[in-house]
């Protein structure tokens, strides 16, 4: 194969307060399938957004060479004109338009603003044939499955004369059959000289299609592995173990507060919990999960994107996610009903969301009212809120949680991420729960605030509460938890006690395909 | 601002008065900061109060002093009472993140029902009144059910309601007007409190009520301040607080004297005052009020915090139904007839009042007092423009521009604060 089709040199991208990419280098050879691996938050998606012009030239440092020419993309259109097409994890199709309309959206076959339907349908038909879809181009996208929608996205990419196709987690939402077809298609494109970058968590898939792998960690390039390298026995030297080591092998540079766990009886248990996708009701998002948490214990749940951790937590918490939910929930050995959020809260369960902006806070309201919302009755008498008492409560949380704000009447939308998170935690601590489910409680906040939040979590455990800790950061789980469950594709794939847990062990369980 | 260091750098202040002001700049700056903070938080409402005062002053001068004459003030209250009642309910609906287009038609429907019951069937009017409020509640529950439990957008459900109740009104009245109502019922719309006591040039009972209101307001303000101090919260400095008290008293005295020198307190004003107090309290202090704000501000977060979202939305619409019924009754009583074309465009006036008074189109923001102020801005504009002889064609143009300007100012102001 010829020289590189793409070279990204010394790419550095900084967001306010965070260095998302630092000095990243990526070289993709002509006509190869190049995989990018890394944990959640390693910078994979950011790198692809830099490449495709979502982050325009000038907002990052470094150089991009595509087919030997320097590229300075101002937007996605500019990169598409050169033949670089990205297909995002969340499909960008308009559900109520036809396949053909979607393929040519923004790029219509038209003369002087009038669409030529015959040309559109003919061209769409030939593109569909190339990706192996037999549906009529006039079918509504809403009427075909996710797997086929993915193929429509690819057809759309082909319509743009794609030279380099970027796929972000293309098989995350697909079943085995559809995944296999998609991977075959990628290999077929390779024969036709289309280079491809694939981002995936599924290491077995990568091993199957990729020619080389670049591993990112904490916004840096760690290494590029050649999949065709073989040892003396003729087998590939690049095993899944090898990739995992590259993905997780970082120093434990986060610090965790000391804790002496005092673990009591089982306080909270979920048995045989199954949840179906709210729209695609055939798909099991959580499949037969059973787990338990003891008093004073912090139990972690590890899993990659799409493993079903948040879906598990939200469905247990008042069926806030999914359909066709089955299973049992126990509190202190007694089965309880948690069919609505008030029921779950009433039994002393609290869920601190991973998405505080959408599900955690009323951003246009002030701190004190956000803190009191889930337990207003505690500051109210006969349905009337005592605002002075409410302000006093908020004030006490401000000092104990160290929320940095001039007053508790400040709008929560103006606080930094770490302080917003402290408000969400205050809200649920004020509700006085026995079981706390914390979903990514330290996402997007700085190291100092993280330490403060770890301390709060340890205090809660010391008070005898049961804590479930969902996180994508393995060092955090290893530093905080007494026991860690791993999930993959909706199933529990492991239960690992603190003593035997390492990042490699966790990652191996997290990348297991469909249990064992 | 005004710190000694700064005055040294700048040329010395020209007048002695300015120099004196600089002297206790420290305390004044702190107080001004506090005021500014409060003002920024309630920018829209303070802005609208100022706008209301300016508009009233403009028309007072333009109309040669007619606008604020006792008779005209009394008239203003009566003319706008039903819109104000609707605006209170509409504000709650909009805070919850919804809209109600049906209130004008529902008000008409209820006024027709009242006319048929009282005039055709000779139902005693107090009984009919209760029945009418119940009809409003049922109509609200009907719409609330489809919005909250079935999940049809409120815009569509209430658009359907608008047609439904309008049609119902015409069927009920068979296209005819029905009148007259008995005297007792009419008083709801255009009655006054009775004359009592010795003959003075003023309405005695009104003076008494004025005094009581002033006393309660002053006591309430002082108690609030004490409690805030006890909880260690920031309060206005003493001087500013006294100034605020003085302003409140002055406003109450002026308003009382104006009403007392005509027929006294209109009954409908008592209804409005009662609604303002109850809804102001509920929205600010009651748990359910909080839940309404939380739902409008972030429905997903409120739901995950255990707010019973469906029930709250349902109750908000039941409440709107009752208030629409009340508005319809007041309208019928004032007009002394049930007419098929009653209440046309009421919903639009109420919605405009809520938005002028500080509601946000996305929900979660607004106060009941704001709705009243917004309604009064519209009312004074209507009345003032009629007094100076501006035609209804131009009146509509001007009202449209005022609505656009009020909301535009708010959007602009928010963007400035946000950046």
Interface residues (C-beta under 8 A of the other chain):
Chain A: X317 X318 X320 X341 X342 X344 X345 X351 X353 X358 X359 X360 X361 X362 X363 X364 X365 X369 X372 X373 X374 X376 X377 X380 X383 X384 X385 X387 X388 X391 X392 X395 X407 X409 X427
Chain B: X41 X227 X228 X230 X231 X232 X233 X234 X281 X284 X285 X286 X287 X288 X290 X291 X293 X294 X297 X298 X300 X301 X302 X303 X304 X305 X306 X307 X308 X360 X364 X365
